[in-house]
Amino acid sequence: MSTSSLAAGSALSAVTVAAFVIPAAWPLVAEMFEDQCDPEAILDTAKKWWGIRDDLSDARNTVRSTVAGLTPEEWTGEDRAAFERKMGDYEAQIVFEMTMATVVAVAMFILAAMLLILIALMVIIAAVMVWNMAYVLLAMAGLFTVAAAEAAASQTAVTCFTYLDRLDTVEERIAKGLAGLVGAVMAVDVGGQLFKGNDKVLGDLLHGALDSADNILSGTLSRLERDLDKALMNGGTWPFKKLGFTPRAFPRTAGAWGNATTWAGDLSSTGGNISGNLRSRVGDYDDGQWNR
């Protein structure tokens, strides 16, 4: 468990406790549950992509030095011209790959930075809500007017939710934009590879898609679980109602159960939720075998 994910989980736990005293904070609990993340893991992956970019840069320099090292006196004629054209194609292919790796790395650096800011806000909000919970408890003990304390704490919870929701919305839009940029650069990369003579790029793309299919499925299931948990925390509609299952409405205190799923997931190597915990035990399927 990284420091950032621990901070996010701790903020969620603190606000969950406060919500039992300040009911208006339950939507804030649901929002924080949705925003649980691990920016440090994203940052580590971004560094790996930047390392790939550096390796590709070294390969490009090797191609250039190889061509430059053959003087016209050593080799001339049509074979030399064909060699230079082929090496030029290789260099162009490397540049396309470099561009792809650079864009992915930068996008992940930006995403990690945004999530760190989001967690910082969550920690601040958690501190504010704990303070307000203490204020309400003191009011219940007779030191202040209970109604006034509850009203002030409820208003604070609403304000905190508004700030967190706005930041979350902005970051989500930026993340979608970054994803679109990566997709566009990937399309350019594949097209450029084909144009420069790499006729195996489509096969490599298909192979990569097949290898990552289990990761995509796991991530999709994790997101569905997260959205369902958030809906239950907010007293949302039971998803199987259309099939004839109509249990009583779930109270907002379901947030405590949702928080438990977060910590259950954090006991695994991946963290996050129940599906994340399951994913860590199953392993990763790549190149026809399961990797642990």
Backbone as JSON, one array per atom type, in Angstrom:
{
  "sequence": "MSTSSLAAGSALSAVTVAAFVIPAAWPLVAEMFEDQCDPEAILDTAKKWWGIRDDLSDARNTVRSTVAGLTPEEWTGEDRAAFERKMGDYEAQIVFEMTMATVVAVAMFILAAMLLILIALMVIIAAVMVWNMAYVLLAMAGLFTVAAAEAAASQTAVTCFTYLDRLDTVEERIAKGLAGLVGAVMAVDVGGQLFKGNDKVLGDLLHGALDSADNILSGTLSRLERDLDKALMNGGTWPFKKLGFTPRAFPRTAGAWGNATTWAGDLSSTGGNISGNLRSRVGDYDDGQWNR",
  "N": [[0.85, -1.19, 0.0], [0.71, 2.13, -0.96], [1.89, 5.38, 0.15], [0.19, 7.45, -0.7], [-2.22, 6.12, -1.39], [-2.85, 5.1, 1.1], [-3.29, 7.46, 2.47], [-5.57, 8.37, 1.12], [-7.41, 6.31, 1.72], [-7.5, 6.57, 4.52], [-8.57, 9.13, 4.8], [-11.11, 8.68, 3.75], [-12.09, 6.84, 5.65], [-12.13, 8.45, 7.95], [-14.02, 10.44, 7.26], [-16.22, 8.81, 6.92], [-16.74, 7.95, 9.56], [-17.35, 10.44, 10.64], [-19.69, 10.96, 9.29], [-21.65, 9.46, 10.54], [-22.32, 11.03, 12.62], [-22.83, 13.42, 11.42], [-25.15, 13.43, 9.23], [-25.44, 14.68, 6.73], [-23.08, 14.37, 5.5], [-22.89, 11.99, 4.14], [-23.15, 11.86, 1.23], [-20.66, 12.92, 0.65], [-18.99, 10.92, 1.6], [-19.57, 8.89, -0.25], [-18.56, 10.11, -2.55], [-15.85, 10.29, -1.95], [-15.25, 7.61, -1.75], [-15.49, 6.83, -4.4], [-13.31, 8.16, -5.41], [-11.03, 6.84, -4.56], [-7.67, 5.92, -5.0], [-4.38, 5.27, -6.44], [-1.93, 7.16, -6.9], [0.86, 6.94, -6.89], [1.46, 4.45, -7.96], [0.7, 4.89, -10.59], [2.53, 6.86, -11.2], [4.92, 5.43, -11.06], [4.58, 3.71, -13.25], [4.53, 5.61, -15.27], [7.18, 6.45, -15.19], [8.42, 4.14, -16.13], [7.51, 4.09, -18.77], [8.77, 6.4, -19.66], [11.35, 5.55, -19.46], [11.34, 3.65, -21.49], [11.08, 5.38, -23.61], [13.6, 6.64, -23.49], [15.25, 4.46, -24.09], [14.48, 3.97, -26.73], [15.34, 6.33, -27.85], [18.09, 6.0, -27.64], [18.35, 3.89, -29.41], [17.67, 5.14, -31.81], [19.79, 6.95, -32.05], [21.82, 5.11, -32.38], [21.21, 4.06, -34.9], [21.58, 6.34, -36.47], [24.33, 6.85, -36.03], [25.41, 4.58, -37.12], [24.87, 4.8, -39.85], [26.17, 7.22, -40.38], [28.73, 6.47, -39.85], [29.67, 5.1, -42.03], [31.53, 6.05, -44.54], [31.4, 7.79, -47.74], [33.6, 7.0, -49.22], [34.05, 4.45, -48.35], [31.81, 3.03, -49.06], [29.74, 3.09, -51.78], [27.2, 3.69, -54.33], [24.24, 1.92, -55.63], [23.47, 0.03, -53.71], [24.32, 1.2, -51.35], [22.65, 3.45, -51.28], [20.15, 2.19, -51.08], [20.48, 0.98, -48.62], [20.66, 3.22, -46.91], [18.1, 4.27, -47.28], [16.56, 2.23, -46.15], [17.49, 2.22, -43.51], [16.69, 4.74, -42.87], [13.93, 4.38, -42.85], [13.75, 2.68, -40.65], [14.61, 4.42, -38.64], [12.55, 6.3, -38.72], [10.41, 4.71, -37.89], [11.21, 4.22, -35.28], [11.07, 6.81, -34.26], [8.32, 7.28, -34.37], [7.51, 5.41, -32.43], [8.86, 6.46, -30.24], [7.52, 8.89, -29.93], [4.98, 7.96, -29.21], [5.57, 6.65, -26.75], [6.48, 8.83, -25.28], [4.22, 10.52, -25.16], [2.42, 8.88, -23.75], [3.8, 8.58, -21.32], [3.98, 11.28, -20.39], [1.25, 11.87, -20.2], [0.53, 10.12, -18.14], [2.1, 11.09, -16.07], [0.88, 13.59, -15.7], [-1.7, 12.74, -14.97], [-1.13, 11.38, -12.56], [-0.2, 13.52, -11.0], [-2.54, 15.1, -10.84], [-4.2, 13.39, -9.39], [-2.83, 13.23, -6.98], [-3.2, 15.82, -6.06], [-5.95, 15.71, -5.73], [-6.15, 13.81, -3.66], [-4.85, 15.2, -1.65], [-6.7, 17.26, -1.2], [-8.79, 15.68, -0.26], [-7.73, 14.78, 2.17], [-7.54, 17.19, 3.57], [-10.26, 17.88, 3.69], [-11.17, 15.73, 5.22], [-9.97, 16.3, 7.68], [-11.29, 18.67, 8.3], [-13.95, 17.75, 8.52], [-13.76, 15.96, 10.67], [-13.15, 17.74, 12.69], [-15.55, 19.21, 12.71], [-17.28, 17.15, 13.45], [-16.4, 16.69, 16.07], [-17.16, 19.13, 17.15], [-19.97, 18.99, 16.98], [-20.41, 16.81, 18.68], [-19.54, 17.86, 21.11], [-21.51, 19.77, 21.37], [-23.69, 18.13, 21.73], [-23.04, 17.25, 24.21], [-23.72, 19.33, 25.72], [-22.32, 21.71, 25.67], [-22.62, 23.51, 23.59], [-25.16, 24.92, 21.42], [-27.18, 22.48, 20.11], [-28.71, 22.34, 17.7], [-27.74, 24.51, 16.2], [-25.06, 23.77, 15.93], [-25.26, 21.36, 14.48], [-26.42, 22.32, 12.14], [-24.43, 24.03, 11.15], [-22.35, 22.2, 10.78], [-23.5, 20.52, 8.89], [-23.77, 22.27, 6.73], [-21.1, 22.75, 6.21], [-20.34, 20.2, 5.37], [-21.76, 20.0, 2.98], [-20.55, 22.06, 1.52], [-17.9, 21.11, 1.37], [-18.34, 18.81, -0.13], [-19.13, 19.97, -2.54], [-16.77, 21.29, -3.41], [-15.02, 19.09, -3.68], [-16.38, 17.55, -5.58], [-16.38, 19.28, -7.79], [-13.62, 19.49, -8.36], [-13.12, 16.82, -8.93], [-14.69, 16.49, -11.21], [-13.41, 18.21, -13.05], [-10.88, 17.0, -13.2], [-11.62, 14.52, -14.23], [-12.51, 15.2, -16.79], [-10.12, 16.16, -17.89], [-8.63, 13.81, -17.79], [-10.05, 12.2, -19.58], [-9.56, 13.64, -21.89], [-6.78, 13.28, -22.09], [-6.74, 10.53, -22.49], [-7.99, 10.4, -24.98], [-6.05, 11.73, -26.48], [-3.88, 9.96, -26.29], [-5.0, 7.78, -27.64], [-5.28, 8.89, -30.21], [-2.59, 9.4, -30.88], [-1.66, 6.81, -30.87], [-3.0, 5.78, -33.11], [-1.78, 7.29, -35.11], [0.82, 6.38, -34.8], [0.58, 3.63, -35.5], [-0.28, 3.9, -38.17], [1.9, 5.31, -39.23], [3.95, 3.43, -38.85], [3.14, 1.4, -40.59], [3.3, 2.8, -43.03], [6.0, 3.23, -43.18], [7.02, 0.75, -43.68], [6.79, -1.29, -41.75], [5.27, -4.07, -41.64], [4.36, -5.76, -39.72], [3.11, -4.53, -37.67], [0.33, -4.45, -37.21], [-0.22, -7.05, -36.43], [1.27, -7.12, -34.07], [-0.17, -5.22, -32.62], [-2.65, -6.51, -32.35], [-1.85, -8.72, -30.88], [-1.0, -7.48, -28.52], [-3.44, -6.44, -27.67], [-4.88, -8.77, -27.11], [-3.33, -9.87, -25.06], [-3.77, -7.98, -23.08], [-6.43, -8.22, -22.56], [-7.5, -9.51, -20.29], [-6.77, -7.74, -18.29], [-8.21, -5.48, -19.04], [-10.82, -6.45, -18.73], [-10.82, -6.96, -15.97], [-10.44, -4.35, -14.98], [-12.77, -3.13, -15.92], [-14.79, -4.53, -14.53], [-14.06, -3.8, -11.96], [-14.58, -1.06, -12.02], [-17.36, -1.09, -12.41], [-18.16, -2.29, -10.04], [-17.32, -0.32, -8.23], [-18.97, 1.85, -8.99], [-21.47, 0.77, -8.4], [-21.26, 0.43, -5.62], [-21.08, 3.12, -4.85], [-23.59, 4.04, -5.65], [-25.24, 2.58, -3.91], [-24.42, 3.61, -1.47], [-25.46, 6.15, -1.62], [-28.1, 5.63, -1.37], [-29.18, 4.63, -3.7], [-30.98, 3.28, -6.59], [-31.79, -0.16, -6.56], [-29.96, -2.3, -8.62], [-31.06, -4.63, -9.74], [-33.73, -4.35, -9.82], [-35.41, -4.26, -12.04], [-35.58, -6.87, -12.73], [-37.31, -8.0, -11.05], [-36.51, -8.19, -8.44], [-36.93, -6.56, -5.56], [-35.78, -5.26, -3.02], [-35.89, -3.59, 0.19], [-35.23, -0.04, 0.41], [-31.84, 0.93, 0.41], [-30.08, 2.25, 3.17], [-28.28, 5.35, 3.73], [-26.17, 4.74, 5.34], [-25.01, 2.59, 4.25], [-22.64, 3.29, 3.27], [-20.67, 2.65, 5.12], [-20.35, -0.07, 4.74], [-19.42, -0.03, 2.11], [-16.99, 1.25, 2.52], [-15.68, -0.73, 3.9], [-15.22, -2.56, 1.87], [-13.29, -1.27, 0.46], [-11.07, -1.32, 2.19], [-10.77, -4.06, 2.39], [-9.93, -4.63, -0.17], [-7.51, -3.27, -0.09], [-5.91, -4.92, 1.32], [-4.78, -6.51, -0.47], [-2.3, -6.87, -3.12], [-2.87, -5.08, -5.07], [-4.99, -3.48, -4.22], [-7.89, -1.33, -3.62], [-10.66, -2.43, -4.16], [-13.15, -5.09, -3.88], [-13.05, -6.54, -6.31], [-10.52, -5.8, -7.13], [-8.98, -7.05, -5.19], [-9.54, -9.74, -5.78], [-8.45, -9.79, -8.37], [-5.73, -9.56, -7.82], [-5.13, -12.04, -6.81], [-5.63, -13.81, -8.82], [-3.82, -13.32, -10.89], [-1.9, -12.4, -13.85], [-2.57, -12.67, -17.28], [-0.51, -13.27, -19.84], [1.04, -13.61, -23.01], [0.17, -16.28, -23.39], [0.36, -17.49, -20.88], [-0.06, -17.62, -17.31], [0.92, -15.06, -15.23], [2.45, -14.22, -12.17]],
  "CA": [[0.0, 0.0, 0.0], [1.53, 3.33, -1.05], [1.54, 6.47, 1.07], [-0.95, 8.21, -1.21], [-3.44, 5.32, -1.27], [-3.14, 5.04, 2.53], [-3.89, 8.75, 2.84], [-6.92, 8.41, 0.57], [-8.24, 5.41, 2.51], [-7.66, 7.14, 5.86], [-9.51, 10.24, 4.68], [-12.43, 8.07, 3.59], [-12.51, 6.28, 6.94], [-12.43, 9.55, 8.87], [-15.27, 11.07, 6.86], [-17.28, 7.83, 7.18], [-17.04, 8.06, 10.98], [-18.01, 11.73, 10.85], [-21.02, 10.94, 8.68], [-22.6, 8.91, 11.49], [-22.72, 12.15, 13.48], [-23.3, 14.48, 10.5], [-25.74, 12.69, 8.11], [-25.28, 15.38, 5.46], [-21.76, 14.03, 4.95], [-22.89, 10.72, 3.41], [-22.76, 12.03, -0.18], [-19.21, 13.15, 0.62], [-18.39, 9.6, 1.75], [-19.69, 8.21, -1.54], [-17.65, 10.76, -3.5], [-14.49, 9.9, -1.6], [-15.09, 6.2, -2.11], [-15.27, 6.8, -5.85], [-12.02, 8.77, -5.73], [-9.89, 6.09, -4.04], [-6.73, 5.69, -6.1], [-2.98, 5.1, -6.07], [-1.13, 7.95, -7.85], [2.26, 6.51, -6.93], [1.56, 3.34, -8.92], [0.64, 5.52, -11.92], [3.8, 7.56, -11.38], [5.94, 4.41, -11.35], [4.36, 3.28, -14.63], [4.96, 6.71, -16.13], [8.65, 6.41, -15.24], [8.8, 3.03, -17.0], [7.29, 4.53, -20.15], [9.83, 7.36, -19.99], [12.54, 4.73, -19.68], [11.22, 3.1, -22.85], [11.38, 6.49, -24.52], [15.05, 6.81, -23.49], [15.83, 3.33, -24.82], [14.22, 4.21, -28.15], [16.22, 7.43, -28.26], [19.41, 5.41, -27.82], [18.3, 3.1, -30.65], [17.71, 6.08, -32.94], [21.16, 7.45, -32.15], [22.64, 4.03, -32.94], [20.94, 4.03, -36.35], [22.24, 7.5, -37.09], [25.79, 6.7, -36.0], [25.77, 3.49, -38.04], [24.85, 5.36, -41.21], [27.21, 8.24, -40.49], [30.06, 5.85, -39.75], [30.08, 4.56, -43.34], [31.85, 7.18, -45.42], [31.23, 7.52, -49.18], [34.78, 6.32, -49.74], [33.98, 3.04, -47.98], [30.67, 2.33, -49.69], [28.95, 3.93, -52.67], [26.4, 2.93, -55.29], [22.81, 1.7, -55.36], [23.3, -0.7, -52.45], [24.47, 2.18, -50.26], [21.43, 4.27, -51.27], [19.06, 1.35, -50.57], [20.75, 0.82, -47.18], [20.29, 4.46, -46.24], [16.63, 4.38, -47.27], [16.03, 1.26, -45.17], [17.81, 2.72, -42.17], [15.82, 5.91, -42.67], [12.63, 3.84, -42.46], [13.88, 2.2, -39.27], [14.67, 5.58, -37.76], [11.21, 6.88, -38.66], [9.61, 3.82, -37.05], [11.63, 4.47, -33.9], [10.54, 8.12, -33.88], [6.89, 7.09, -34.08], [7.41, 4.72, -31.14], [9.29, 7.42, -29.22], [6.43, 9.83, -29.72], [3.95, 7.25, -28.47], [6.02, 6.45, -25.38], [6.56, 10.15, -24.64], [2.85, 11.0, -24.87], [1.86, 8.05, -22.67], [4.5, 8.92, -20.07], [3.56, 12.62, -19.96], [-0.16, 11.78, -19.79], [0.46, 9.46, -16.84], [2.65, 12.04, -15.1], [-0.17, 14.58, -15.44], [-2.76, 12.07, -14.23], [-0.67, 11.14, -11.19], [-0.17, 14.81, -10.31], [-3.91, 15.49, -10.56], [-4.74, 12.53, -8.33], [-2.18, 13.64, -5.73], [-3.91, 17.03, -5.62], [-7.26, 15.26, -5.27], [-5.99, 13.18, -2.34], [-4.53, 16.27, -0.69], [-7.98, 17.89, -0.85], [-9.54, 14.72, 0.55], [-7.16, 14.8, 3.53], [-7.97, 18.46, 4.19], [-11.7, 17.76, 3.97], [-11.33, 14.8, 6.33], [-9.63, 17.02, 8.9], [-12.38, 19.62, 8.56], [-15.14, 17.02, 8.95], [-13.5, 15.45, 12.01], [-13.31, 18.9, 13.58], [-16.98, 19.49, 12.82], [-17.88, 16.08, 14.24], [-16.09, 16.98, 17.47], [-17.98, 20.28, 17.53], [-21.33, 18.5, 17.2], [-20.4, 15.96, 19.87], [-19.48, 18.77, 22.25], [-22.83, 20.37, 21.48], [-24.56, 17.11, 22.33], [-22.67, 17.16, 25.62], [-24.3, 20.48, 26.39], [-21.46, 22.89, 25.65], [-23.12, 24.44, 22.58], [-26.51, 24.65, 20.96], [-27.1, 21.34, 19.21], [-29.28, 22.65, 16.39], [-26.82, 25.4, 15.48], [-23.86, 23.02, 15.61], [-25.59, 20.43, 13.4], [-26.65, 23.09, 10.91], [-23.13, 24.49, 10.66], [-21.61, 21.04, 10.31], [-24.14, 20.06, 7.65], [-23.41, 23.2, 5.67], [-19.7, 22.49, 5.9], [-20.29, 18.97, 4.59], [-22.24, 20.32, 1.63], [-19.52, 22.87, 0.87], [-16.78, 20.22, 1.07], [-18.76, 17.95, -1.24], [-19.13, 20.79, -3.76], [-15.39, 21.49, -3.85], [-14.47, 17.81, -4.12], [-17.07, 17.15, -6.8], [-15.9, 20.13, -8.88], [-12.26, 19.07, -8.71], [-13.24, 15.51, -9.53], [-15.23, 16.67, -12.56], [-12.36, 18.8, -13.87], [-9.85, 15.99, -13.43], [-12.17, 13.49, -15.11], [-12.5, 15.73, -18.15], [-8.73, 16.18, -18.35], [-8.23, 12.42, -17.99], [-10.65, 11.75, -20.83], [-8.81, 14.29, -22.95], [-5.5, 12.6, -22.2], [-7.0, 9.22, -23.1], [-8.22, 10.65, -26.4], [-4.76, 12.08, -27.09], [-3.11, 8.72, -26.41], [-5.61, 7.01, -28.71], [-4.95, 9.51, -31.49], [-1.17, 9.18, -31.15], [-1.51, 5.39, -31.22], [-3.43, 5.62, -34.49], [-0.71, 7.86, -35.95], [1.96, 5.47, -34.69], [0.32, 2.43, -36.32], [-0.28, 4.32, -39.57], [3.27, 5.64, -39.61], [4.71, 2.18, -38.93], [2.77, 0.75, -41.85], [3.8, 3.61, -44.14], [7.46, 3.1, -43.22], [7.45, -0.6, -44.0], [6.63, -2.28, -40.68], [4.02, -4.75, -41.93], [4.0, -6.61, -38.59], [2.58, -3.71, -36.58], [-1.05, -4.82, -36.91], [-0.15, -8.28, -35.65], [1.73, -6.74, -32.73], [-1.28, -4.53, -31.97], [-3.63, -7.53, -31.98], [-1.24, -9.52, -29.81], [-1.05, -6.67, -27.3], [-4.84, -6.34, -27.24], [-5.25, -10.06, -26.53], [-2.63, -10.01, -23.78], [-4.32, -7.06, -22.09], [-7.88, -8.41, -22.45], [-7.86, -9.83, -18.91], [-6.63, -6.51, -17.51], [-9.34, -4.63, -19.4], [-12.01, -7.02, -18.09], [-10.7, -6.73, -14.54], [-10.67, -2.93, -14.73], [-14.18, -2.83, -16.16], [-15.54, -5.07, -13.4], [-13.73, -2.98, -10.8], [-15.31, 0.2, -12.14], [-18.78, -1.37, -12.18], [-18.33, -2.49, -8.59], [-17.19, 0.98, -7.58], [-20.17, 2.65, -9.25], [-22.58, 0.17, -7.65], [-21.07, 0.78, -4.22], [-21.41, 4.53, -4.67], [-25.04, 4.18, -5.75], [-25.84, 2.06, -2.68], [-24.13, 4.56, -0.4], [-26.36, 7.29, -1.78], [-29.5, 5.2, -1.37], [-29.59, 4.53, -5.1], [-31.91, 2.22, -6.98], [-31.21, -1.49, -6.65], [-29.79, -2.54, -10.07], [-31.83, -5.78, -10.22], [-35.15, -4.07, -9.61], [-36.14, -4.57, -13.27], [-35.71, -8.32, -12.84], [-38.29, -8.44, -10.08], [-35.97, -8.17, -7.09], [-37.17, -5.21, -5.03], [-35.56, -5.16, -1.57], [-36.13, -2.25, 0.73], [-34.2, 0.93, 0.02], [-30.64, 0.88, 1.22], [-29.83, 3.53, 3.85], [-27.0, 5.97, 3.39], [-25.12, 4.12, 6.14], [-24.34, 1.56, 3.44], [-21.29, 3.77, 3.04], [-19.74, 1.93, 5.98], [-20.06, -1.34, 4.05], [-18.57, 0.28, 0.96], [-15.66, 1.53, 3.01], [-15.06, -2.01, 4.24], [-14.74, -3.19, 0.64], [-12.04, -0.59, 0.1], [-9.98, -1.83, 3.01], [-10.56, -5.46, 2.02], [-9.1, -4.61, -1.37], [-6.19, -2.77, 0.22], [-5.11, -5.99, 1.87], [-4.14, -7.19, -1.59], [-1.17, -6.13, -3.68], [-3.37, -4.02, -5.95], [-5.83, -2.57, -3.46], [-8.98, -0.67, -4.32], [-11.98, -2.96, -3.84], [-13.21, -6.55, -3.89], [-12.56, -7.06, -7.59], [-9.07, -5.61, -7.12], [-8.42, -8.11, -4.36], [-9.63, -10.96, -6.58], [-7.52, -9.66, -9.48], [-4.36, -9.79, -7.35], [-4.96, -13.46, -6.51], [-5.73, -14.57, -10.06], [-2.62, -13.14, -11.68], [-2.01, -11.71, -15.13], [-2.42, -13.6, -18.4], [0.27, -12.68, -20.93], [1.8, -14.53, -23.87], [-0.27, -17.65, -23.26], [0.59, -18.08, -19.58], [-0.44, -16.79, -16.17], [2.06, -14.49, -14.51], [2.15, -13.81, -10.79]],
  "C": [[0.89, 1.25, 0.0], [1.05, 4.38, -0.05], [0.29, 7.2, 0.61], [-2.25, 7.42, -1.08], [-3.84, 5.17, 0.2], [-3.79, 6.34, 2.99], [-5.32, 8.85, 2.34], [-7.87, 7.52, 1.38], [-8.5, 5.95, 3.91], [-8.64, 8.31, 5.84], [-10.93, 9.72, 4.55], [-12.95, 7.52, 4.91], [-12.91, 7.37, 7.91], [-13.77, 10.2, 8.54], [-16.45, 10.12, 7.08], [-17.71, 7.89, 8.64], [-17.8, 9.35, 11.25], [-19.44, 11.73, 10.34], [-22.07, 10.32, 9.6], [-23.11, 9.97, 12.46], [-23.32, 13.27, 12.66], [-23.88, 13.79, 9.27], [-25.57, 13.36, 6.75], [-23.95, 15.05, 4.79], [-21.77, 12.73, 4.17], [-22.62, 10.86, 1.92], [-21.25, 12.26, -0.34], [-18.46, 11.83, 0.77], [-18.41, 8.86, 0.41], [-18.72, 8.78, -2.57], [-16.2, 10.36, -3.23], [-14.24, 8.44, -1.93], [-14.79, 6.07, -3.59], [-13.87, 7.27, -6.21], [-10.83, 8.04, -5.13], [-8.95, 5.71, -5.19], [-5.31, 5.55, -5.55], [-2.1, 5.86, -7.07], [0.31, 7.48, -7.96], [2.46, 5.34, -7.88], [1.53, 3.88, -10.35], [1.97, 6.21, -12.21], [4.91, 6.57, -11.72], [5.81, 3.91, -12.8], [4.79, 4.35, -15.62], [6.48, 6.72, -16.28], [9.13, 5.27, -16.16], [8.61, 3.41, -18.47], [8.36, 5.54, -20.57], [11.15, 6.63, -20.21], [12.52, 4.08, -21.05], [11.55, 4.16, -23.87], [12.89, 6.73, -24.62], [15.74, 5.69, -24.26], [15.65, 3.51, -26.34], [15.1, 5.33, -28.69], [17.64, 6.91, -28.5], [19.46, 4.6, -29.13], [18.36, 4.01, -31.87], [19.13, 6.62, -33.14], [22.09, 6.38, -32.74], [22.45, 3.93, -34.45], [21.67, 5.16, -37.05], [23.75, 7.32, -37.14], [26.26, 5.59, -36.94], [25.86, 4.01, -39.47], [25.99, 6.36, -41.39], [28.61, 7.64, -40.47], [30.55, 5.25, -41.05], [30.31, 5.72, -44.3], [31.63, 6.8, -46.88], [32.42, 6.78, -49.77], [34.72, 4.81, -49.45], [32.89, 2.3, -48.74], [29.86, 3.34, -50.5], [28.1, 3.04, -53.57], [24.96, 2.75, -54.84], [22.58, 0.96, -54.03], [23.39, 0.25, -51.26], [23.21, 3.03, -50.15], [20.25, 3.48, -50.71], [19.22, 1.14, -49.06], [20.32, 2.06, -46.41], [18.77, 4.66, -46.19], [16.03, 3.45, -46.22], [16.29, 1.73, -43.75], [16.99, 3.96, -41.84], [14.42, 5.47, -42.24], [12.65, 3.35, -41.01], [13.87, 3.37, -38.28], [13.29, 6.22, -37.62], [10.3, 6.03, -37.78], [9.93, 4.05, -35.57], [11.07, 5.8, -33.4], [9.05, 8.03, -33.56], [6.71, 6.43, -32.72], [7.83, 5.65, -30.0], [8.18, 8.4, -28.89], [5.31, 9.2, -28.89], [4.34, 7.1, -27.0], [6.06, 7.76, -24.6], [5.17, 10.64, -24.24], [2.24, 10.2, -23.73], [2.49, 8.42, -21.34], [4.03, 10.27, -19.53], [2.11, 12.59, -19.48], [-0.28, 11.15, -18.41], [1.07, 10.33, -15.74], [1.59, 13.07, -14.71], [-1.28, 13.96, -14.61], [-2.36, 11.84, -12.78], [-0.65, 12.43, -10.38], [-1.57, 15.27, -9.93], [-4.48, 14.68, -9.4], [-4.1, 12.85, -6.98], [-2.85, 14.9, -5.17], [-5.28, 16.65, -5.07], [-7.17, 14.64, -3.88], [-5.66, 14.22, -1.28], [-5.8, 16.99, -0.25], [-8.81, 16.97, 0.03], [-9.04, 14.71, 1.99], [-7.58, 16.06, 4.27], [-9.44, 18.39, 4.59], [-11.93, 16.83, 5.15], [-11.02, 15.49, 7.66], [-10.74, 17.99, 9.29], [-13.61, 18.9, 9.11], [-14.96, 16.42, 10.34], [-13.64, 16.56, 13.04], [-14.79, 19.22, 13.78], [-17.71, 18.39, 13.61], [-17.63, 16.31, 15.73], [-16.94, 18.14, 18.0], [-19.41, 19.85, 17.84], [-21.4, 17.65, 18.45], [-20.32, 16.8, 21.15], [-20.82, 19.46, 22.48], [-23.81, 19.39, 22.12], [-24.27, 16.94, 23.82], [-23.14, 18.36, 26.41], [-23.46, 21.73, 26.39], [-21.92, 23.94, 24.65], [-24.56, 24.09, 22.24], [-26.46, 23.57, 19.88], [-27.57, 21.69, 17.81], [-28.33, 23.5, 15.56], [-25.57, 24.65, 15.06], [-24.12, 22.05, 14.45], [-25.8, 21.16, 12.08], [-25.33, 23.55, 10.31], [-22.33, 23.33, 10.09], [-22.19, 20.51, 9.0], [-23.78, 20.96, 6.48], [-21.95, 23.01, 5.25], [-19.56, 21.24, 5.04], [-20.72, 19.21, 3.15], [-21.18, 21.1, 0.86], [-18.32, 22.0, 0.47], [-17.11, 19.31, -0.11], [-18.69, 18.72, -2.56], [-17.72, 20.96, -4.3], [-14.79, 20.19, -4.4], [-15.09, 17.37, -5.44], [-16.59, 17.98, -7.99], [-14.5, 19.72, -9.32], [-12.29, 17.72, -9.41], [-13.73, 15.61, -10.97], [-14.16, 17.21, -13.51], [-11.3, 17.75, -14.21], [-10.35, 14.88, -14.36], [-12.16, 13.94, -16.56], [-11.08, 15.75, -18.71], [-8.26, 14.76, -18.65], [-8.8, 11.87, -19.29], [-9.94, 12.38, -22.03], [-7.46, 13.64, -23.19], [-5.66, 11.23, -22.86], [-7.24, 9.36, -24.6], [-6.93, 10.97, -27.13], [-3.92, 10.83, -27.3], [-3.67, 7.86, -27.54], [-5.26, 7.55, -30.09], [-3.49, 9.27, -31.86], [-0.92, 7.71, -31.51], [-1.91, 5.14, -32.67], [-2.37, 6.15, -35.46], [0.5, 6.94, -35.95], [1.77, 4.25, -35.58], [0.36, 2.78, -37.8], [1.12, 4.62, -40.06], [4.14, 4.41, -39.75], [4.42, 1.47, -40.25], [3.37, 1.48, -43.04], [5.31, 3.45, -44.31], [7.94, 1.65, -43.31], [7.33, -1.64, -42.92], [5.28, -2.98, -40.86], [3.59, -5.69, -40.81], [3.3, -5.83, -37.47], [1.15, -4.08, -36.22], [-1.1, -6.12, -36.1], [0.3, -8.01, -34.22], [0.61, -6.07, -31.94], [-2.33, -5.53, -31.5], [-3.12, -8.37, -30.82], [-1.31, -8.77, -28.48], [-2.46, -6.57, -26.75], [-5.3, -7.64, -26.57], [-4.6, -10.26, -25.16], [-3.25, -9.14, -22.7], [-5.82, -7.24, -21.87], [-8.3, -8.7, -21.01], [-7.76, -8.61, -18.01], [-7.8, -5.57, -17.78], [-10.62, -5.12, -18.72], [-11.99, -6.76, -16.59], [-10.99, -5.27, -14.19], [-12.12, -2.53, -14.9], [-15.04, -3.31, -15.0], [-15.29, -4.25, -12.14], [-14.5, -1.66, -10.83], [-16.8, 0.0, -11.89], [-19.06, -1.57, -10.7], [-18.28, -1.16, -7.84], [-18.45, 1.82, -7.75], [-21.38, 2.11, -8.5], [-22.48, 0.52, -6.18], [-21.48, 2.23, -3.96], [-22.92, 4.74, -4.72], [-25.72, 3.69, -4.48], [-25.59, 3.0, -1.51], [-25.09, 5.74, -0.43], [-27.83, 6.89, -1.79], [-30.05, 5.04, -2.77], [-30.51, 3.36, -5.37], [-31.17, 0.9, -7.08], [-31.14, -1.9, -8.11], [-30.63, -3.69, -10.61], [-33.33, -5.59, -10.04], [-35.98, -4.47, -10.83], [-36.35, -6.07, -13.44], [-36.68, -8.89, -11.8], [-37.81, -8.49, -8.65], [-36.09, -6.75, -6.54], [-37.01, -5.19, -3.52], [-35.83, -3.75, -1.1], [-34.97, -1.33, 0.36], [-33.0, 0.84, 0.96], [-30.41, 2.24, 1.88], [-28.49, 4.09, 3.45], [-25.86, 5.36, 4.2], [-24.49, 2.94, 5.43], [-22.92, 2.0, 3.1], [-20.26, 3.07, 3.91], [-19.36, 0.59, 5.36], [-19.15, -1.09, 2.86], [-17.15, 0.57, 1.38], [-14.94, 0.24, 3.37], [-14.53, -2.71, 2.99], [-13.44, -2.55, 0.19], [-10.87, -1.18, 0.9], [-9.72, -3.3, 2.73], [-9.69, -5.55, 0.78], [-7.69, -4.19, -1.06], [-5.31, -3.82, 0.89], [-4.37, -6.75, 0.77], [-2.99, -6.35, -2.11], [-1.64, -4.98, -4.55], [-4.21, -3.02, -5.2], [-7.01, -2.09, -4.26], [-10.34, -1.16, -3.93], [-11.96, -4.48, -3.96], [-12.65, -7.12, -5.18], [-11.06, -6.86, -7.72], [-8.37, -6.68, -6.3], [-8.41, -9.43, -5.11], [-8.6, -10.95, -7.71], [-6.09, -9.98, -9.05], [-4.09, -11.27, -7.1], [-4.97, -14.31, -7.79], [-4.44, -14.48, -10.86], [-2.91, -12.47, -13.01], [-1.72, -12.69, -16.27], [-1.74, -12.89, -19.56], [1.0, -13.76, -21.69], [1.46, -16.01, -23.59], [-0.01, -18.29, -21.92], [0.2, -17.09, -18.49], [0.82, -16.35, -15.43], [1.63, -14.03, -13.13], [2.98, -12.59, -10.41]]
}
